[in-house]
Amino acid sequence: MSRYIIIGTGISGFSAAQTLRDLDAESDILLISDDPQGFYSRPGLAYYLSGEIPEKQLFLFSKKGKLLLDVQHLIARVTRVDPQSHSIQIDPGGKLVYDRLLLATGSLAIPLKIPGTDLQGVVKLDNMQDARRILALVRNSKTAVVVGGGVVGLELSEGLAARGIKVHFLIRGDWFWSNILAEAEASMVEKRLAHDGVCLHHHEEIAEILGRNGKVMGFRTTSGQVINCNMVAIGISVKACHELAQEANLKTDRGILVDEYLQTSESDIFAAGDVAQIFDPLNGHYSIDNLWYPGRKQGRIAAFNMLGHTQMYQRTVAMNVLRLGGVMTTIIGSIGTGRDEGPVYTSRGFSETWQQLPNSIAAESGTDVSHLRLVVGEHQVIGAVIMGDQKLSRPLQEMINQQVEITPIRQQLLEAGPPLGQLVMDYWLKTRK
C-alpha cells in the first residue's frame, strides 16, 4: 500500500486528495497544512468580508471543522522535505515517509518594506484568519488605507467600505489594475468605487505607516501627504511559497519549476497551484496561474501522475470571471496590458498568459455600463475583456478556445464600433460547431 502526502489545503491540494481517493480506495493519503481552517473557498473571502455571505458558506466540504473527505488531515507545519529519504519533517509530529509527494503550498502576500508594518492595524487577506482579524478591527476603526491596485486591493476596498469604513485606495499608476485593464475599463470600476465612498489616490504610494502606542494612527505617502487612519490593508502582490522546495534543492525560479506532467526535478515530487511554475511545450516558457480553476485542474492532473496514470497538463485559454467594483467582468485569453509599466508582478486573480500578445490589434466598443474589448490576431480572436453585459462571454470563450477562423469578418471587427458585439454574436451563431 502506497502513501501519498499533500502539503497544502487550498484548491489544488484538496482537488489532488479528492482525485487520489476516488482512484485509489486503499492507499494512505495525508493532507497537511498549518492553516487550522483546512479547505475553504479562498475567492469567497472577499464576499465574507463585505458581509454578502456568511462564514459557513465558505466551508462547503467541511462540517464542524472536519474535512468531508476520506483522507487523513493533519494540522501541522512542514519544516523540511528530504527527497533522498522520501520523507518530510512536521511540527508537531516528527518524520513522515512518502511514496509520492505533492507540494501545493500556494502563495502569500508580499509584505511592504516600509516603517510601521509591525503596528497593530496592518492587515492582509491571505486566509480566513486574516479575514476574521480584519472584521475584529473594523469594530473600532473609522478610516483605512488600502495599498495595491489589483484584485485583492479592490476586494479590501470594497469589503471595508461595505462595513462603513472610510477607505483611501492608493493606486500607483494612472488607473486601477493598469497592467490588465484599459483606461475605459478601469474608469467603470473607479466610478463605482467613488460612488461607494472610496477615495482614490492615483500616482501615490505609501512611504511610512505612522503609529502611537503600537497602533496604526495614519500614513504618509511618497509625495508627502499625511492622512489619519486606523487600519492599513496591503494587497499589492504575492510570492509563491517555495521555500521547502528550495531547501530540498528542487529546481525553482519564481515558483517550483515543473514539467508538463507537474513533476519537479525529483521524480516522486510534484507541484500544483499558485506555487507551480509550469512548462508549456507549445511556447517553451514556464509560467504561473494564480487562478482557482487552473489550480483545481492542476491538482487533479498531479494526482493522476502521482498514481502513475500519465496525463499531461495542457494549459487552456486563461479565463477568469470576477466582479470588479460591482461590474461583472470576464477576461479571456491573451489581452496584453492596458499600459506598459515595466515588469509584471504576480497577484491573485492573475494569469501570466494574459500578458502574451503576438501580432494583434484591439477593437473596442462600450457604454457607461458595458464594455467589450477584443484582441484580434491575423486569423483568430485571441483575447477579450467583457464588462457589464455578459451575453458574449460564452460565444467569445468558444471562439477563442476553438481558434475559430475570423478572416471573413476581421476587417469588420476592427471597424465595427458600437455594433461590435452583435457582429460577434452573429458570426458565432453562424460558425458554432
C-alpha positions, 0 to 999 in steps of 0.5 A: 500500500502506497502513501501519498502526502499533500502539503497544502489545503487550498484548491489544488491540494484538496482537488489532488486528495479528492482525485487520489481517493476516488482512484485509489480506495486503499492507499494512505493519503495525508493532507497537511497544512498549518492553516487550522481552517483546512479547505475553504473557498479562498475567492469567497473571502472577499464576499465574507468580508463585505458581509454578502455571505456568511462564514459557513458558506465558505466551508462547503466540504467541511462540517464542524471543522472536519474535512468531508473527505476520506483522507487523513488531515493533519494540522501541522507545519512542514519544516523540511522535505528530504527527497533522498529519504522520501520523507518530510519533517512536521511540527508537531509530529516528527518524520513522515515517509512518502511514496509520492509527494505533492507540494501545493503550498500556494502563495502569500502576500508580499509584505511592504518594506516600509516603517510601521508594518509591525503596528497593530492595524496592518492587515492582509487577506491571505486566509480566513484568519486574516479575514476574521482579524480584519472584521475584529478591527473594523469594530473600532476603526473609522478610516483605512488605507488600502495599498495595491491596485489589483484584485485583492486591493479592490476586494479590501476596498470594497469589503471595508467600505461595505462595513462603513469604513472610510477607505483611501485606495492608493493606486500607483499608476494612472488607473486601477489594475493598469497592467490588465485593464484599459483606461475605459475599463478601469474608469467603470470600476473607479466610478463605482468605487467613488460612488461607494465612498472610496477615495482614490489616490492615483500616482501615490504610494505609501512611504511610512505607516505612522503609529502611537502606542503600537497602533496604526494612527495614519500614513504618509505617502511618497509625495508627502501627504499625511492622512489619519487612519486606523487600519492599513490593508496591503494587497499589492502582490504575492510570492509563491511559497517555495521555500521547502522546495528550495531547501530540498534543492528542487529546481525553482525560479519564481515558483517550483519549476515543473514539467508538463506532467507537474513533476519537479526535478525529483521524480516522486515530487510534484507541484500544483497551484499558485506555487507551480511554475509550469512548462508549456511545450507549445511556447517553451516558457514556464509560467504561473496561474494564480487562478482557482480553476487552473489550480483545481485542474492542476491538482487533479492532473498531479494526482493522476501522475502521482498514481502513475496514470500519465496525463499531461497538463495542457494549459487552456485559454486563461479565463477568469470571471470576477466582479470588479467594483460591482461590474461583472467582468470576464477576461479571456485569453491573451489581452496584453496590458492596458499600459506598459509599466515595466515588469509584471508582478504576480497577484491573485486573480492573475494569469501570466498568459494574459500578458502574451500578445503576438501580432494583434490589434484591439477593437473596442466598443462600450457604454457607461455600463458595458464594455467589450474589448477584443484582441484580434490576431491575423486569423483568430480572436485571441483575447477579450475583456467583457464588462457589464453585459455578459451575453458574449462571454460564452460565444467569445470563450468558444471562439477563442478556445476553438481558434475559430477562423475570423478572416471573413469578418476581421476587417469588420471587427476592427471597424465595427464600433458600437455594433461590435458585439452583435457582429460577434454574436452573429458570426458565432451563431453562424460558425458554432460547431 
